[in-house]
């Protein structure tokens, strides 16, 4: 058993001195951390790993953790390959295991094994029904709410919009669509003149919209999930006035937006690559015995019109913008979850490089 002598010694101290459980939590050694990532094949995953490694280096220097390791499974999001990766990581007996999984369920037996070893298991950027695992996640409903409200505000609460939907039939798309429909029902002066599936992808959006907008009246906004660059390019190609759109917060898209592409009031919203950092600090709290909900909701990245230039300075061309989570910011977000006030929680500040 790991650090048996240490645990026995602390327990004896508690018995003789009457220390509280909080004091016991503070007396625990800094944990070792392992991150298991299912694949590294897109800009979001690469941005996630970069943000995590930067935060973990600082956490180690600050004494919050004693060491960390990152393992990126080879291939393209294979649960089989990630399970093999996880079994190798478990041989090192980390105190904390952070997992961005290839599947919400296929890894469960292996993750249960980690729980049985006394490891704190935190899954992020996905879902899990494994009761012993904690979950750190962005809300797709919040993503839809923030981007849709920005478009509604950007067109002044009235006008014609196209609804650009995500991956057809996927749970995130269904959740986001329900939120969008409810918000549009509450804003009857906003008229949906077309719905298209763009898969939250700029290239697919450009193709789908070019085949649609010629037959439409004036369009003031495109409500979507990050395909704004392609949407704007479609309107430019068609010679139409540019709409208010929702961009993905990639460095390339932000610079395109900053060059005057997209109507005033546009926004960039996406799930946060900083979730890995949020999961790290959440797991440290769990390890140290703090009260943390099994599911903790963190906000997606939101880049408003007036903050765009500050974000451009903080994001490289091939990166996706991410919140720069610190332990204090994570503690505040956990408290918002405990208080059932996630929507009212303040967003983190714009990162500075």
N, C-alpha and C positions, 0 to 999 in steps of 0.2 A: 504494500500500500504506500502511496506517495507521501513523503514527509511525515511518516507515522510519529517519529519522535517529536516533531514540531507540534503536531495536533495534540498528542498526549500532554505535552508541556503546557500548552495554552489552556487545555481543559482543566489541568490541575490548578493553574493560576485563577481560572474562573471560579473553581470550587473554593479556593482559599481566600480570594479577595472579593468575590461577589461581583465580578464584572458583568455588565449588561451584554446582551447579544449584539448591540451596536458596537460596543467596544471590542468584542470578539471579531466582528466583521472587519474593523479597522486594523486589527492585529494580523490579519492574514497576509501571507507573502504576496508580492506582485505576481500575477498569473503569467503563464506561458500561453501564447495564442497561435492558432493555426487557421488559415483561411483556405477553403476549398472552393474553387471557381470552375464551373462546368465547361466553359470555353472562353477563348480570348479573341473571337473572330469579328468583332465590330468596334466602332469608336466608343460606344457606351461602355463596353466591358473594359477596354483599355483605359478609359478615363477613370473608371471605378477602381481599377488596380493601382493606378498612379496616385489617386487621392488617398487610398488606403495606406499605401506604403509610406507616403509623406507623413500621414497622421500617426502611423505606428512607430516610425522612427522617433518622432517627438515624444510620443507616449512612453517609449522605452527610455529616452533621455530624461524624462520627468519622473521616472520611477513608477509610473502607473502600470506598466507591464514589465516582465523580466526579459522576454524575447518574443519574436514572432517569426512565422514562416508563411509563405504564400505558395500554393500549389495550383497551377492551371492545368486542367485535364486536357490531353491532346484531342484532336478531332473536333467534331461539330456537335457539341451539346449532347454527348452520349452518356446516358445514365450508367451503362455498364462500365465505361472507362472511369467515370467519376467514383463509382463504388470501389473500384480497385485503388484509386487515388486515396479515398477516405480510409480504407483499411491500412494503407501504408502510413497515413498520418496518425492513426490511432496507436500504432506501435510506439510512437513518441510520447504518448499519454499527455497531450496538451491539457491545460486547465480549461481553456475556452476553445470551442470549435465554431467558426463562422462559415456558413454554407450558402453559396448562391447556386441553387440546385438545377440539374438538368430536368428533373421531374418533381412534381409536388408529392409523389407517393412512392416511387420506385426505390428511393434511398432510405425509406423508413426503417427497414430492419438494421441497416448499418448504423443509422443515426440513433436507433434505440440502443444498440450496443455501446455507443459513446455515452449515452445517458446512464446506462448501467455501470459504466466505469467512473461515474461521478463527474463527467465533463459537462460544463455549461454549453449547451448547443443552441445557437441562434441562427435561424434561417432568414435570409433577406432577399428582396426583389422577387419574391414568389409567394406561394402559399404552402402550408403544410397542415395536415390534420394530426400530426404526431403530438400527443399530449405532453410529452416531456420536453419538447422543443419550444423555444420562444420564437416569436416572429416579429421582425422589423420590416415595415413595408410602407410604400407610398399608396395613397388612396387614388384609384382611377376615377372615382367619383369627384374627388377634389380637383384632379387634373381637368376633368370636363367642366366643372363648375367655374374654375378660375379662368380657363381659356374662353369659355362661352360668355361669361360676364364681361370680359375685356372686349370681345367683339361687339356685344350689345352696347356697351358704353361708347366704344369707338365710333359707332354709326349713329350715336345720339339717341338710341332707344327706338329707332324706327327705320325701316328700309327693307330692302330685299337681301336675302342671304342664301348661300348654298351651304348645305350640310354635308361636309366631307367626312365620311365614316371610316373606321379603322379596318381591322382584319375581320372580315365577314364571319359572323357566328361565334367569334371568340368571346370568352367570358369578359375580358376587359372592354371589348367593343360594346357588348350588350349593356354592361354597367354604365359606360359613358353615354350611350345613346339614351338610356332612360333619364339620366340627369339632364341632358340637353333638351329632350322633349319637354320635361317638366318646366325648365326655365323658359323655353319658348312659349309655352302655354301661359306663363305669367307675364309675357311681353307680347300682347296681341298685335302691336304695331310693327313687329318684326315678322316678315313673311318669308317662309321657306319656298323658294322657287325651283329648287332641284335638290335631290339627294344622290350622291355618288359614293362608291367605295374607293378609297384611295390607299388603304392599308397603312395610313400614316407615313407614306413614302412620297417624296417630292417627285420622282420620275413618274410614278404611277398617277399622281395627282395631275401633273402637267398633261399627260395623255388623256386621262378621263375628262378633264375640264375642257380641253381643246375640242373634244367631240360634243360638248354640251352647251357651252356659253353662247355659241352663235345664235341659238334659237331662244335665248333668254332675254328678258328686259334688263335694264340697268341692274347691276349687282353691287351692293354696298359692302358686303362682307362675306368671308368664307369661314364658317365655324368648323373647326377640325381638330386634329390631334398632332400637329407638327409638320404638316406638308406645305407650309406657307411658301417656301421658296419655289416649289414647282407650281403652286397656284398662281403666284405673281408672274412667273415666266409664261404661263398659259395666257394670262390676260394681256401681257406685253405682246406676245406673238399675234394675238387676235386684234390688237389695236384698241383694246377696251380700257376704260379708266380703271386704275388699280384699286382693289378692294382692301379693306381692313382684314388682316389674316392672322393666323396663329403659326408662327415659325417653330421649328425645332431649335433649341439653344446650342447649336454647334457653332464653332468659331466661324466656319464658312458662311452659314446662314445669317449669323449676327452681322457680319461685315457686309453681306449683300443687302440686308435690311438697312444698315447704317449708311449705305450709298444712295439712299432715297428710294429704294424699292419696297413698296408696300405703303398703304395709306396711313396717315397719322392715327394713332390709337391701336396699332398692331401690337402683338405680344408674342413672346416665346415661352412655351410651357412644355415640360417633359418630366418623366420620372427621374429621380435624382441619382446620378452615379455616386454621390456621397453617401448613399445608403450603407455601403460597406463600413465607412467611418462611423456612422450613426450606430450600426450594429456593434462595432468594437466597444464604444463607450457604454452602450446599453448593457453589453455582456459583462463589462468590468463591474458595473453596478450590481448586476445579478450575482456575480461571483463574490462580491463584497457583502452580500446579504441585504442589499437595499430592496425596497418594495417596488417591483416593476411588473406591469401588466403582462400577461402572456403574449398579447398582441399590442404592439406600439405603432401608432400611425405617425409618419413623418411627412412633411409637405413636399410636393414636387417642386422642381425649380421653376420659378416665375421671373421672367425678364420683362419689365414694363417699358413702355416707350421712353420714359424719362430716365430710366436706368441703363438703357441699352449701351451707351458709349462706355460706361464704367465696366460693364460685363465684357465688352469687346476687348478691353485692355487686360482682362483677367483670363481669357480663354484663347488657346492656340487654335489654328485653323482646323486641325484634325482632332480636337477635343470636343467633348460635350460639357457644357457648363454644369457645375455641381456646387452645392452649398459647402462651405468650409466649416464643417462641424467641429466644435470643441466640446470638452466634457461639460462645461457650464451650459452651453446651448442645448446639448442633449438632455441634461438634467431638467432644463426648463420645458422641453418638449415632452419628456416623460411625465412631468407634473401636469401638463395640459391634458394628457391622456387620462391620468388618474382623476383629474377634476372634470372629465367629460367636456373639455373646452378646446378640442383640437382646432376647430374652425376659427376660434378667437385667438389662437396663439400667434404671437408675432413671428414673422419670417426672419431668418438669419440675415445679417448684413451682406451686401455685395462683397465677394472676395476681393482682396487686394494682392497683387503680385509685385 
